[in-house]
Amino acid sequence: MLKITGTNHILGHKLWAKDFPQPTEEIRTKYLVVGGGISGLSACRFFSQNQENNYLLLEMENHLGGNSSNGQNKFSKFPLGAHYLPLPNKENTEIIQFLKECKIYQGDDENGDPILDEYQMTFPQQERLFFKNSWQNDIVPQNGISSETKAEFKRFFKMMDHFQHKKDAEGKYWFAIPVHDSSREDEVLQLEKIIFKDWLKHENFTSEELLWLLDYSCRDDYGLGINYVSAWAGIHYFAGRKNNWSKKYKDQVFTWPEGNARLAKHFSKYIKEKSLQNHLVFDVKINDNDVEVLSFDNFQKKTKKIIAEKVLFATPQFVNERIFNNKRAEHFNYVPWLLTTITLQNDFGGDEELAWDNVIYGSDGLGYIYDQHQNVEQIMGEKMITYYRSFSTNDCKKARKKLYGLKEDQLKSLVLEDLKKAHPMIEDFILEMQFHKIGHAMIAPVPNQIFGNSEMAKQPVDGKVFFAHSDLSGISIFEEAFYQGWRTAKQMQRS
């Protein structure tokens, strides 16, 4: 059985025509939040926790969470986007507090080390790599590599360790999470103006295995590989996380069968009876004392006017440019992604133990996640895996158009061609395949994106309209979305 799902791009594309009926209903609220992804949810959390309950959230989809969404069948839940959260830096106190609210962080032990719910963390085996016709632990190529390559790996990781701890004269990390807290020294900014691959060449990193790992890492977090992202972004992947909160849990990450939809669900208490789904915002008018927003209710097929003192657009810039009729997204590159969830017979893999993350060296894809990795039951039914693939290219628009044009059989061939490199007989075990297309999955941190284009796009309008989304950080990770919403809501309340 083959099935295709995706975001509601058909409704979203109605922003091009704006052929909506006149408003027949009026709603008033103090704060309006547009967009129910992590940024919007985080903003609602801030309002609720700071004695402000007069707010409303609008979301185009029929669910909340954005890229932190999930699907489910009778065997397991599975992610339809982001699927894990690394341990935060000790400086990320607001996220640590959020993890405490979620009962993921359960306090500290006698040594001051965090006590974490290990059932919500990766079990062994966490990751493996199919390299030179066999599986190895860890995704850093190890078996049969030359002494020169080993030396390059050692030199590279030593440099990353240096960058991880490097601070400027004001005590700011060169590479911080959130990005906003990073140093703005000239030497730092120069790294954001050049391509990562060029920086690697300048530093004499030439090993095929090392360059593959770095390209894979960038595609995994940013959608685009080392030929396209900035040197600053490439280094940030390795240096942004400080591994300084927990001594015990250094390499593990938080993950769930449904991925980060678990985290999105934890925000639900802050938007109970304060959200409207299937609502597409298509127009905004800024008045002297308020803001008028027009939204199409796709369920009731009518337009509503929402009048608010202030509005937070927790929506990506390619949406904002259609609402505001400007070029806000002109310099933003959004990478299309394909997720494929595959239901397999229980004996898939034979005697091999599936890791949580399974990567294939040299693959165009990013490998697959074993969705039932944390299942502690002794009796297992069918196996569920989710395959990830970003389309790393210099023309995201063309790649997006191509992805949306692919039919079920074409998608099946694309995915299986990749997976058969490690599992030549996988097709014999397949019971069902579900393909999930995300046309604008994540912002790509190309040169001048983080400290240039993103900085300009986040400026408020007349102190009444504000913007918060992970694409304004230049990096699409949970922490950035969380802080964008939290900090912007704080700015709205205090301005």
C-alpha positions, 0 to 999 in steps of 0.5 A: 500500500502506497500513500502520500500526505503533506502540508496543506499547500493547496489552502496555503497557495490561495494566498496568491489569489486572495479570492476570499469572501467578505468578513461576516464575523468579528473577534476581538483579542489583546494579542493575536498569534498567527501560526501554531508551530513551536514559535507560536506555541512558545509565545502562548506559553509566555503569555499564559505564564506572565498573567496574560490570558487575553490572546488567540492563536490561529493555525492554517492546518487542522493540527498544531505543531508545524514541523513537530507533527506526527502520524500514527497507525495500529503499530506505532506513532511516527514523526512527520518532521522533527524527531529529537531534541539534544540536551540543552546547554546549561545556559538555556534556562528557559528550555530547561524549565520547559523540560521540567514542566514536561517531567522530562527533567526531574530535578538534580541529584546530590552532585547537582547533575540533572535527573532525566527520564531515561525512557524519553532518551535514546536507548543503545544502540543510538546510531550506526553507519553502513560503511564498506558493506557492513554496519559499524557503531557511530556515524563517524567512518572508522573501519578501514580508513587511512592514517591520514584520514584518522589524523584529519578527523582528529584535527577537525574535532580538536578545532571544533572543541576549540570553537565550542568554548571560544568567547569574545571580549564581552564573554559571548560564545562565538557559537551559541544557542540561540543564535541571537546570543552569539558573538558579533565580532568581525572575525565571527561575522566573516565566517558567515560570509563564506561557504563551508566547503571553501573554509574546509579547503582553506584549512586543508581538510580533504579526506573523502570520509570527513567531507562526507560526514560534514556534508551529511551533518549539514544536510541533516540539520540544515537541509543543504550540504557543505557546498551551500551553507556558510562556514559559520553554520557548518561550525555551529553544528559541532560547536553550538552545543556545549555538552555542559548541562549533564556529565552523565548524558553526553551524547544521548538525545530526547526522542519519542516514536512521534518525534517532537510532536510529543513536545508540541503536545506539552504546549496544549494547556496554554492554548486550550480554547484559545486556538482556531485551526483551519484558519488562513490569515490573508490580510493585515491592516495596521491602524492607529490603535489596533491591528485588523487581521482577516482570516479565512475559516476553511471549515465554515468557508467564511472570513473572520475579522480579528481585531487585536492590540498587537499581532505576532506572526509566527509564520515563515517569511514565504507566507508573510510576503504574501500577507504583507505584499512585500519581498520579506522572503526574497533572500530566504532559501527553504529546502524541500524534504521527503519523509517516508514511513515504512511498515515492515514485517517483524523479521526485517533486519534478521539478526541485526539490531536496528539502531535508533538512527541508521545512516548509509555512507554515500547516500543521497538520503539521511538514513532512517529512524527506527520509530519503535526504538524505545519500545520496552515490550517483549513482544514486537509486532511489525517494524516501523521506520521513517526515512528522511531525505532533504534535497540539497541543491542550489535551486530549492524552488526547482527541487520543490516543484519536482518533489510535488510532481513525483507520484507514488511509484516514483517516490517508492523507486527513489526511496528504495534505490537508497535503502537497497544499498544497505538492505538489498532485500527490503522490498520483500518485507514492506507492508506499507509506505507513506510518503510525506512531502514538505515543500518548505521544510526548513530555512537554509543558513546560506552565507549572509542569512543569519546575521544579514537577511534574518536580522532585517526581516525580524524588525517589528512594524509600528510597534504593533506587528511582530515576527517570530519563526525559526527562519528568522534565526537562520537555523530550523531547530526546536531551540531556535523556534522556542526562543523566537516565540518566547522572546518576541512575546516578551518584547510585545508585552513590554513594548 
